Amino acid sequence: MMTAEQIVASHKANVETLFGLTAKAFAGVEKMVELNLNAAKAALDESAHNTQAALSAKDAQELLAMQAALLQPLAEKTAAYSRHLYDIATGTSGEFTKAMEAQSAAAQKQFAALVESTAANAPAGSEQAVAMMKGAVSAANSAFESVQKAVKQASDMAESNITAMTQNATASAKTSSKKR
C-alpha cells in the first residue's frame, strides 16, 4: 500500500507535469501566433510592393511576366510556411509524447512494484495466479511498446511525406515559372 507521503508526492509530480505540459502548449501556440503574424506582415508588404509594380507595368506582356515571376517565390514561401508550421506542431507534440512516456514508465514501474509486493505477500499455493498476473503485465508492457514503435514509424513516415510534398511543390513551381 502507498503511504500518505507517497500519495502526496505522486499528486505533486502529476501537478508539476500538468503545469509543464500547459507551459509547453502555450509556447507552441505562441510560436504559431508569431509565425502567422510574420507571414501576414510579409504578405501585406509583398502585396503592396506587387500592386505598385503591377500598376507601373507598361503593357500586358510585362504584367504577365511579373505574374509568372511571382509564382515560384509564392510556392516556396507557402512550402516554407507549411514546413515551419509542421515543425512547431511536431515539436510541441514531441514534448507531450516525452512527458507521457515518462509518466507511463513511472506508472509501469509503480505497478510492477505493486505486483512484486503482492506476489511476495501472497499466500502459499497462489504461485500460479501470481505467474499469470506477471505474464499479463509483461504482455501489456510489450503491447504498449509495440504501439509506441508503430506511432514513431507513422510519425517518421508523415515527416518524410511532408518533406517530399514540399520539395515537389517547389520543383513544380520552378518548372511552371520556367515554362512561362
Secondary structure, DSSP 8 states (H G I E B T S, - for coil): ---HHHHHHHHHHHHHHHHHHHHHHHHHHHHHHHHHHHHHHHHHHHHHHHHHHHHT-SSHHHHHHHHHHHHHHHHHHHHHHHHHHHHHHHHHHHHHHHHHHHHHHHHHHHHHHHHHHHHHT--TT-HHHHHHHHHHHHHHHHHHHHHHHHHHHHHHHHHHHHHHHHHHHHHHHHHHHHH-
